[in-house]
Every structure is written in C-alpha cells, then in structure tokens.
Amino acid sequence: KADVRFSATTIAVFNISFPALAKALTNMESHASESGVQRSLYLKVALARWINTAVIVTIIYDFTRILENEQGLVQQVFALFFAEVVGNTLLQLLDTSGHFRRHYLAPRANNQWSMNLLFSGVDWDLSERYTNMTKVLIVSVHLDQ
C-alpha cells in the first residue's frame, strides 16, 4: 500500500511543479497575444500531465495485479486522484507566498503604492486550471478501457 501512495504522491508532485517549467519555456517564445501564450502553455502542461498521469501509470503498472485488493488498479487510481485533489487544493488554500507578502512585507512597505502591490492576488493561468480538469477526465477514460 505504501508503493501505491508513493507513486501517486510522486506523480502529484510532478504535476504540481511542471507548470513552472512550462511557463519559463513559454516566456522564451514569441506570441502575438495572451491567447497564444495560454494556448502554448495549455498544450505543454496538458501533454505532460496526461502522459505523466495516464500513460506512465499504465506502462509501469503490473497488469497481472490489476484486480488485487491492496495494490490493484482501483487503489492506484484512488490514491492518484486523492493526491491530486488534496495537493492542489491545499497549495491553493495555504498560499504561503501570499500570506507572507500580505502579513509581513506589506506592513513594512515604504509607501501606500508599494503596500497595494503586495496585497494583489496570486497570478494564475486559465490553461493550468483547464489541464487540472482534463487530466482527471483523461485518466478516467484511459484507465476505464
């Protein structure tokens, strides 16, 4: 059971950390509009998450143990979905950098304009949110076959 949790956690960590690399790659490219940036970012993140979450799980998974209770496919998919949902949600709710900026840096700002900038919200990308939704759909459809 520990193997199932470890692999699910490893996949979730990769899925959470890869968008930063994809953003760096996308920022090196030339795009005419923000739509082009989001499209490019979506394709990179979606392809990486789909391969990491659905395809690699089926490649490394021992097909003969698919119906086992402890380490079967159902347990693997449950652990994967649980790690993804809990990990993403906790990171979004905790927002450690935002709390640090608002509660430590903002009161120490030199002027009101700087303080207002420190109270601005967290940047998020629509493409990253879409890949979170489609990843679950792809895993469900791919592993259902």
C-alpha positions as CSV (number, residue, x, y, z in Angstrom):
1,K,0.0,0.0,0.0
2,A,2.9,2.3,0.6
3,D,4.1,1.8,-3.0
4,V,0.7,3.0,-4.3
5,R,0.8,6.1,-2.1
6,F,4.4,6.9,-3.0
7,S,3.8,6.6,-6.8
8,A,0.6,8.7,-6.5
9,T,2.4,11.4,-4.5
10,T,5.4,11.4,-6.9
11,I,3.0,11.9,-9.8
12,A,1.1,14.6,-8.0
13,V,4.3,16.5,-7.1
14,F,5.5,16.4,-10.7
15,N,2.0,17.6,-11.9
16,I,2.1,20.5,-9.4
17,S,5.7,21.5,-10.2
18,F,5.8,21.1,-14.0
19,P,3.7,24.3,-14.9
20,A,6.6,26.5,-13.6
21,L,8.9,24.9,-16.1
22,A,6.3,25.2,-18.8
23,K,5.8,28.9,-18.0
24,A,9.6,29.5,-18.3
25,L,9.6,27.8,-21.7
26,T,6.5,29.7,-22.9
27,N,8.0,33.0,-21.8
28,M,11.0,32.4,-24.1
29,E,8.7,32.1,-27.1
30,S,7.2,34.9,-29.1
31,H,3.4,35.2,-29.0
32,A,1.2,37.8,-30.6
33,S,-1.4,37.8,-27.9
34,E,-2.2,36.5,-24.4
35,S,-4.4,33.9,-26.0
36,G,-1.4,32.5,-27.8
37,V,0.6,32.4,-24.6
38,Q,-2.3,30.5,-22.8
39,R,-2.7,28.1,-25.8
40,S,1.0,27.3,-25.8
41,L,1.1,26.8,-22.0
42,Y,-2.0,24.7,-22.1
43,L,-0.5,22.3,-24.7
44,K,2.7,21.9,-22.8
45,V,1.1,21.3,-19.4
46,A,-1.7,19.2,-20.7
47,L,0.5,16.9,-22.7
48,A,3.0,16.5,-19.8
49,R,0.2,15.9,-17.2
50,W,-1.7,13.4,-19.5
51,I,1.5,11.4,-20.2
52,N,2.6,11.5,-16.6
53,T,-0.8,10.7,-15.1
54,A,-2.4,8.3,-17.5
55,V,0.2,6.8,-19.9
56,I,3.0,6.2,-17.5
57,V,0.7,4.7,-14.9
58,T,-0.3,2.1,-17.4
59,I,3.3,1.5,-18.6
60,I,4.8,0.9,-15.2
61,Y,1.7,-0.9,-13.7
62,D,1.9,-4.6,-13.4
63,F,-1.1,-5.8,-15.4
64,T,-1.3,-9.1,-13.6
65,R,-2.1,-7.3,-10.3
66,I,-4.9,-5.3,-11.7
67,L,-7.6,-6.9,-9.6
68,E,-5.7,-7.2,-6.3
69,N,-7.3,-5.5,-3.3
70,E,-4.2,-3.9,-1.8
71,Q,-2.3,-2.7,-4.9
72,G,-4.9,-3.1,-7.6
73,L,-5.8,-0.6,-10.3
74,V,-8.7,0.8,-8.3
75,Q,-6.4,1.6,-5.3
76,Q,-3.8,3.1,-7.6
77,V,-6.4,5.4,-9.3
78,F,-7.9,6.3,-5.9
79,A,-4.5,7.2,-4.5
80,L,-3.7,9.2,-7.6
81,F,-6.9,11.2,-7.5
82,F,-6.7,11.7,-3.8
83,A,-3.1,13.0,-4.0
84,E,-4.0,15.4,-6.9
85,V,-7.1,16.8,-5.3
86,V,-5.7,17.2,-1.8
87,G,-2.3,18.5,-3.1
88,N,-3.7,21.1,-5.5
89,T,-6.4,22.3,-3.1
90,L,-4.0,22.6,-0.1
91,L,-1.5,24.6,-2.2
92,Q,-4.2,26.9,-3.4
93,L,-5.7,27.4,0.1
94,L,-2.4,27.8,2.0
95,D,-1.0,30.4,-0.4
96,T,2.2,30.8,1.7
97,S,3.8,33.4,-0.5
98,G,0.6,35.5,-0.5
99,H,0.3,35.4,3.3
100,F,4.0,36.3,3.6
101,R,3.5,39.3,1.3
102,R,0.3,40.5,3.0
103,H,1.2,39.9,6.6
104,Y,4.9,40.5,6.7
105,L,6.1,42.6,3.8
106,A,3.0,44.9,3.4
107,P,3.1,46.4,6.8
108,R,6.8,47.2,6.3
109,A,6.3,48.9,2.9
110,N,7.6,52.4,2.4
111,N,4.5,53.9,0.8
112,Q,0.9,53.1,0.0
113,W,1.5,52.2,-3.6
114,S,4.0,49.5,-2.6
115,M,1.7,48.2,0.0
116,N,-1.2,48.0,-2.5
117,L,1.1,45.9,-4.8
118,L,1.8,43.5,-2.0
119,F,-1.9,43.0,-1.5
120,S,-2.5,42.0,-5.1
121,G,-3.8,38.5,-5.7
122,V,-2.0,35.4,-6.8
123,D,-1.3,35.1,-10.5
124,W,-3.0,32.0,-12.0
125,D,-3.3,30.8,-15.5
126,L,-6.5,29.6,-17.1
127,S,-4.6,27.0,-19.1
128,E,-3.3,25.4,-15.9
129,R,-6.9,25.2,-14.4
130,Y,-8.1,23.6,-17.6
131,T,-5.4,21.0,-17.5
132,N,-6.4,20.0,-14.0
133,M,-9.9,19.3,-15.2
134,T,-8.9,17.5,-18.4
135,K,-6.3,15.4,-16.6
136,V,-9.0,13.8,-14.4
137,L,-11.1,13.1,-17.5
138,I,-8.3,11.6,-19.4
139,V,-7.3,9.3,-16.6
140,S,-10.9,8.2,-16.1
141,V,-11.4,7.4,-19.8
142,H,-7.9,6.0,-20.4
143,L,-7.9,3.6,-17.4
144,D,-11.5,2.6,-18.0
145,Q,-10.6,0.8,-21.2
